[in-house]
């Protein structure tokens, strides 16, 4: 092509014009009988090697050279020949006085959506660097354009950082060749340059406009008609857009969720939806495995232990793999003041946080620390809208093709959390249409709870997906596995209650409710299934069935108590706040729903805390419309 001026004026004084190729120029920009400014990059016995740009270089043979040269010297050359293999030979140009004229490359950009059609051909691509990973061989730049993210491999020498001035967040122009590598598509880089000034602004504006459009969540019809749920849909759309945008930006996502049935019914659909969206956006087949991780949490809030561990892993991934710091998605957890210290820890690194939860929130405490917050209490609804129900719709907004695999999941979430929502009948019918009767759904719920206990802090991705029968078509194995786990769970619950029921203490409260107390530390098997919370819940359910009256059940240990109530308006979050003031030095903390929760305290104050708690229970109002809607947090 004819050189295009991009800077200095021409030779008004009669001097010769020598063309200075921009760094991104390629062999296509070099013409015969045209002088170019080159820099010597190597000297050998048979000549010198010169660079005309980052991707244009060649040999000047010693037979056409006169004098001595050093690496770094400038030399004006003309193209002599191009061999069949693409190697270029140059010769000195016959010029003395000259004026430089800059040459820019006339780009025809190829988007990541057209790479497959251009495999083996040199292309040009503009995008933002979202990850820089140094391997034992090349440096791999993950570059995001309007259509997706592609790895671009640039080789300096083994283990040496190529283009060290280019960092995450820079807008770059890549010249290279798309090739298949280990079932993934990547660009073999010939040249890579950082855009500055107007070029960078124009490219960034184009990328941001495209990202804004692609991040928009899908408009999906809700699985059932539920007016109470409709209030939350705009908030869910906000989270869906934030998550899709995070994927398009190449940022990792870490999902923290409560390790119970509802928490897993919330987290697994979102995890799979994000994996599939990541696979669509990224050319790297390993991207879904690296960019989305699901992490169960035992506590009913984001513990500092989990937060510091998550932060440390994120910092290590940034150092080792060049990743951006992640977005944290909290599910079925994360709405209370107890979460604040952990959130403030992440705030030091500007890690974005989104929460989808149905526990009673403290928006004044957490609001300024969250980028998005979905909770039914924020719209005058309550815990009967479970997080699993919310997140099935969230997953569909992210990746609607997943819908047919999720129709039974809201019913599992509702049964796991004992939701008495009016919509449960519709969810049960939706599941029945997919072949899940209520007994089968209860088995899935029990199996999830049993698996979560033994997995402890492991996500158990494949096992949990098999139990929920999402992203898995083996129906026979699913039924056998669920039946086995559910049977084991019920057998071990029966064994636990056989040991515990004889030590149950009962009293009639002044408000007419039955109070049952059990020391689960001393009168239940420890370190096995079911855990204290589950043990308390099973006792509670049996006493409801036995008495038919309002029932409160307390399972306690040296420094904790778990609470369940049926037909009594306890308002456990409020009770915890009052106990913090009424028992000085008690170290009281905790939370939950109105009628289900957990409390922690210092061991030496147990008697005073429990006595004060019972007094509050005796004064609580009887409310026949209330029933225990969620399992205890262990």
N, C-alpha and C positions, 0 to 999 in steps of 0.2 A: 504494500500500500504506500501511497505518497505520504511522507512525513507531514504531520499536522502541527503548526505552531501552537505552543501552549505557554509561552512565557516571553523571553527576550525578543526584541525586534530583529529584523533581518539585517543584511550587510549594506547599510546606507553608504558607507565609505568605500565601497568597492572590495572589501575583504571577502574571502571565501566564506561560505556558510558551512559549519560543521554541526551535525545534529546530535543532541544529547537525549538519549532515550530515557523516559521515566522508568522507575523501578519495575512497574507492572508490565512494561512492553514485552512482547514475545517475538519469536522468529518471524511472525507474519508482518511485523513492522519494519523489517530490514529489507532494503532494496539494493540491487547491484548498482555500481558506479555512484554510490552516495557515501560521503564521508561521515563517520560516526566517532564520537568521543568514547574511548575505552579506557579501562584501568587494568594494569597488569596484576594478575592474581597468582601467578606461578611461573617459575623459570626452569626449563629442562634443557638437556643437551641439544635437542632438536628444535628449540624455539621457545616462545613464551605463550602462556595462556592469558586471554583477556576476557573481561566482563563488559558487556554493553548495557546490561540491565540485570535484574535478579534472575531472569530465566534465559538470557541470551549470552552465550559465551562461546569461545572457540580458540583455535591455535593460529598463531602467526609463525610460519616456518622460519627457521634460522637462515635459510638460503635467501630470504628477501629482507633480512634485517641488517642494519649497519649500526655500529656503536655498541654501547653497553647499557643494560637496563636493570632496574630493581623493582621488586614487588611494591605496588602502590603508585608507580609512575603512570602518568597519563600518556596515551598514544592515540593518534588519529588513524583510523583504519577504514578500509573498504572491504566489502564481502567479495571473496575470491570464488568460493564454490561451496556447495552443500552436498554432502555425500548421501547415499541411499539410506543410511541409518540415522540421518538427521544431523550428524556432526558438521560443524561449520568451520571453514578455513578463511582467515582474513589476511590482508596484506597492508603495509603502510600506505596511507593516502598521500598524494603529492600536494600538500598544502603547508604554508608557513604561517602567514597572518590570517586569522579567521575570526568570525563572530559565531558564538554558540546560539543555537535555536533549539528550544526544548520541544520534545515530541511526546505527546500523550497517546495512550492506546484507545482506539475506537472500539468500545466494548459492545458485544452482543451478549447480554447476560443470559445464563441458563439457570432456571430455578431448580430447587431440590425435587420438584414434582416431575422434572423431565430428565433426571439423571439416568434412569434405566435405558431410555432411548438413545443416550449419548455415551454408553459404555465404550471405552476405547478411544474416544475422541477428546481432544482438548476443549475445555469449556471455561467460562468465566462466571464466577458467582460472587454476589455481595451479601454480607450478613453480619450478624453480631456474634462475637466469640462468647460462648456460654460455658465452655470448659476447656482447660488446657491440661493434657495428661502427658507426662514424660515417661516413655517406656524405655526398655533396654535398647531399643532401636530408634524409631522415629519419635518426633513430638507430634501428638495427635491433638489438633484443634477441632473442637466441636462447634460448628458454625450454624446459626439459625437464620433462615431467611423467611420470606412471606409464607412458605409452604411447608417447612419442616426443618429438621436438624440433621446435619450430615457430618461424620468424622472426616477430617482432612489431615492426611499423614504427610509431614514434612521431615525430610532427613538431612541432617547436617553431618553427623557421624554418630556411631552407636552410643546411645545414652546421653548425647549432648543436645541441649536445648536449641531448637531452631527458632529463628525470629524472636530473640529474647525480649525485644521491646514491645511485642504484642501480648496483651493481657486480656483476661476475662472482662467483658464489657466494651471492648473496642469494636468499632465497625471496620470490617476488612474487605478487601477484594482478593479473591483466590483465583489463580489460574492453575488448572491441573486437569487430570484425566480420571473420570470415574472408572473404578475397577471393583470386581467382586473379591472380597477377602473373607474367608471363613463364613460364608452364607450371609454376610453383610455387604453393603455397598459403601465404599469410601472413595474419597478423592485423593489421588496421588499428586501432591502439590509440586508444581513447577515454579510458582511464584506466589508470594503472599505479602500484601502491603496494607498498612493501616491508613484508613481514609481520614483526612483532616479537613477543616474549614467547611466550605459550602458542600463539598462532595459528601462529607460525613453527615452534615445536617440533613441533606436531601435523602440520603439512604436511610438514616434513622427515622425520619418522618414517615417514609414509605413503609418501613418495617413495623413501626408502632401502629399505623393505621390498619395494616393487615392483621396484626396480632389482636387488636381491639375487636375486629370483626370475627376472627376465628375463635376468640375466647368466649363469644356469646353462647350460653347454654342452649340446648335444644328445647323447643316447645313441645312438651309431651303431655298428653292427657293423663290426669291422675288415675291410678288403678281403680279407685272407688270414688264415689261422690261423698265428700265429707266436709261440710261447711267449716267446722272447727279447724281442720287442717289447712284450708285455703288461706287463713290468716298468715300462715308461716311460709307460704310458697315464695313470696318475694325475697324473704331472707335466705331461703334455700337457693334461689337463683343466684343471689349474690355470692354464696359460697361456691356454687358450681362454676361461675365465671372465674372466680379467684383461682380455683384448682385447675381449670383448663388453661388459664393464662400462665400459671406456674409451669405446667408441662411445656407449653410453647416457648417459654423462656429457658427451658433446659434446667430448671431448678429442681433439686430432689424434694420429695415429700415424705414426711415421717408421720404415720398414723398411730396415735396413742389412744387406746380404748379400754373400757372396763372389761375385765376378763370374765364375763358371764354371758348368758345366752343372748340377751338384748344387745350387749356390746359387740358380740361377734356378728349378729345379724345386721348391725350397723356397719361395721368395719369391712367385712369381707366383700359385700357388693361394691362398696366404694373403691376398695383396693383393686378389684378385678376390672371395674370400669376404667380406672386410671391406667392400669396396665395395658388395656387394649387401646386406649387413646394414645399412650406413649408409643406403643408399637406402630401406630399409624403416623405419628409425627416424626419419629426418629428412624434414621436408616440403620442405626446400630442395633442388631438383634438382641444385644445384652442390655440395652437401655431400660426395659421394664424391670429387670432384676436389680439394677443399680439405683434407679431413681425413685422407687416406691417401696417402703418397708412398713409392715404392720407390727406394732409392739404392744402386747397386752399389759395392763396395769392392774394389780390386785387392789390397791387402795382406792377409795372413792374420791380421790383428788390427785393432782399431779405432784408427786412427792419430789423433794429435792434430790433424793438418790437417783430417781429416773431422769430428772432434768439435767443434772450434772453429767450423768452417763451419756444422755443424748447429745449434749453440747460437746462433750469430749470426742465422741465418735464423729460428729459433724466437722469439728476442727481437724481431726485426723484425715477425714476424707478430702477436705479442702487441700491439705498439705500433700497427701499421697497421690490423689487422683485429680486434683485441679477442679473439684466440684465447687459450685456455689453452696453457701450455707442453706439449709433446707427451710421449707415451710412446715410448721407443725400443725397437724389437724387433730384436735381432741374430740373424741366421740364417746357419748354416754358418760361424760366426766368433764370437769374443768370449768364449772360455772361459779365457784364459791371463793370466799376470801382465803381459804386454805391453799388455793392454787397460786396466789399472788407471789410469794417468794420465788417459786419456780419460774413464773412468767417474767419476773423482774430480772432473773438471772439471764434468760434468753434475750431480754431487751438490750443488754449491754452489747449484743452482736447484731441488733436489728433483725432478729429472726421473726418473720411474720407468723401469727397464730390465728387460727380459726377454730371455733367451738360449735359443735352440734350436740345438744344435751337436753335431757328432760328432768334433771334434778332441780330442786328449788334453787334459783340463782341469787347471786349478790351482784347485780349489774354495777352498782356504785364502786365496788371493789375491783372488778375485773374489766369493766368497760373500756377504760383508757389503754389497756394492755392488749386488747384484741383487735384484729383487723376485720373480723366478722363473728357474729354470735347468733345462733339460732336456738331458741328455747321457748316452749309453749307458754311458760309463765310470763314471758315478755309480751304476750298477746292475750292475757287473761284466761289462758287455758292451763292445763296441768299435766301431771306425769302420765295420765292415761294415754296420751299421744307418746308412744315410746320412741326412743332414738332409732331403733331398727326400722320402724315405720317411716320415719323422716328420711333415713339414709337410703332406703330403697328408691324413693323418689329422687333423691340427690344423685344416686348412681345413674338413674335413667336420664336425668338432665345432662350428665356428662357423656354417656354412651348409650343411647336408646336401644341399640341392637341387643342389649343384654336383657331386655324386658321379659321375654318368655322364660328365662331361667330364674326370675326373681318373684314370680307371682305368689308363691307359697311362703316367701320369707317374712312378710309383715305379720302373718298369722303366727309363725314360730316366735317372732319377737314378742308379740302380745301375750302369748301363753307363757313364755319364759319370764315375763315381768308381771304376769297375772293381771293384765290390763282389763279393766271393766268398761272400756270405752264403748260407746254405742256402735262404733264402726266395726267392732270385733266380729259381729255376725257376717258382715260383708266380706271381711278378710278371710274368715273361715270358709265362706262359700267360694271365694276366689281360689283358695287352696284346694278345696274339694274338686273344683273343675279341673285341676291339674293332677288329680289322683291322690291327694293328701287328705284323708279323713282326720278327725280331731285326735283319735288315738295315735295315729302315725305322727302327727304334728307334736304331740306331747312326748312321744319317744325321741324325736329329733331334739326337742328342748332338753330333755334329760341327758341325752347323749352328749350334747354340746357342753353342758355343765360338768359332766363327768370328765370329758376330755380336757376341758380348761383347767380343772384341778390338777391333773397329772402333768399337763404341759407346763404348768407354773408360768415362767416368764418367757417361754418359747411360743412363737406365733403358730407353729404347727400348720403352716399354710395348706399343704396338700391334704392333710387329714381333715381339717375343718371344712375345706371346700368339698371333700367327699361326704362328710356328714350332712352338710347343707345341700348337697347335690347342685352346686353351682360350678360352671366351667368343667363339668364332668358328666359323661353320658352313661356311666356304668350303673344302671338302676339296680341290678341284682346285688352288686357289692354294697351299694348304698343301703339297701334294706337290711342285709345281713349285718353290716357293721353297726347301723343304728340300733337294731334289735339287741345285739350283743352288749353294746355300751349301755343302753337304757336298762337292760335287765341287771347288769352288774351294778349300776347306780342304785336301783331300787333295793337290791339285796343288801348292799352295804349301808343304805339308809336304815333298813329294818334292823340290821345288826347294831347300828349306833343307837337307835331309839330303844331297843331292848335293854341296852346298858344304862340309858339316861333316864327313862321315864319314871323309874322308881324313886329318883332323887328330885323330882319336880315339886316345887313349893307353890301353894295356891293360897290366894286370899281374895276376898270380895272387897272391892273399892267402894268408897262412898257414893260415887257416881253410878254404881250399878254394874260396872264392868268387872270381869274376871281378870285377875293378874296372876300369871304363871311365871315363876322364876326358876332358872336352872344354872348351876355352876358348871359351865361347859369345860372349864379347865380341869376340874377334878372328877367329873362324873360323865365324861364322854371320851371316847378314844381320840387320842391326839395324833397329829401328823398323818392322818388318813382321811379318806372320803367318808362322809361329808365333813367339810370344815365347820367351824363354830356358827357362822352365819346360816349356812344351809341346815345345820342341825336345829337351830332355833326356829327357822322357818317351817321345817317339817313338823316340829312339835306344835307350833302355832296353828298350822292348817288342820291338824288332827283335833285340837281343842275347839276350833271353830265348828267343825262338823259334829263334835260330841255335844257341845253345849247349845249351839244355836243362838248364843247371846254375844254381846260385845266382848271382845277378848284382847288383852294385851299380853305379849310374851317378851320376856327379857332373858337373853343368854349372856352371862357375864364371865369374865376371867379376872386375873390380877389387876389389869390396867385397861380393860375395855368392856363395853357393853354393846350388844346388838339388840335392836328393838323392832317389834312388829305389832301392829295394832289393826283391829278390824271393828268398824262401827264406833270408833272413838277418834275425835279430832285432836290429835296430839300436837301438831305443828312442831315437829322435831327440830328443825333449824332454829325456831324461836326459843325452844327449851334449851338448846345448847348455848345460845347467846346469854340467856339468863343465868345458867349454871356457871358460866365463866366469871360472872360478877359475884354470885352468891357463895361460891366455894373458893375463897382466896387460897392461892397456892395449889389448887387442884389440877392445874394444867389441862383444863377441859377443852376439847376440840371435837369436831365431828360435823355431821350433817346428814342429808338424805332428802326424802320426800316429807310430805305432811304426816304420813302414817308409817313410815319405814325409814330406818336410819341406823347410824352407829356412832358411838361416843368413845373417846379415849380420855384417859386421866392418869395422874400419877398413882402408883400402887398404894401409897400410904393414905390416900384420900378416898379410897374406893367406897368405904362405908358411908361417908358423908355425901358423896356424889349419888350413890344409889338411893339413899334415903330421900334426898332432895328431889331426885327424879321421880320416885314413887309418889311423893306429895303432889307434884305437878300432874301426874297421871290421874290421881284421884279427883283433881279439880277440872279435868278436861271435859269438854262437852261430848255427850253421846250424839252420834250422827249416823243414822242407819244407812245413809247414802254412801258413806265412806267404807272402803274395803282395802285391804293391803294390796298394793298394786305392783310391788317390785320385790325381788329377792334381796336379802340383807347383803350389804357390802362386807366381805370378810376382812 
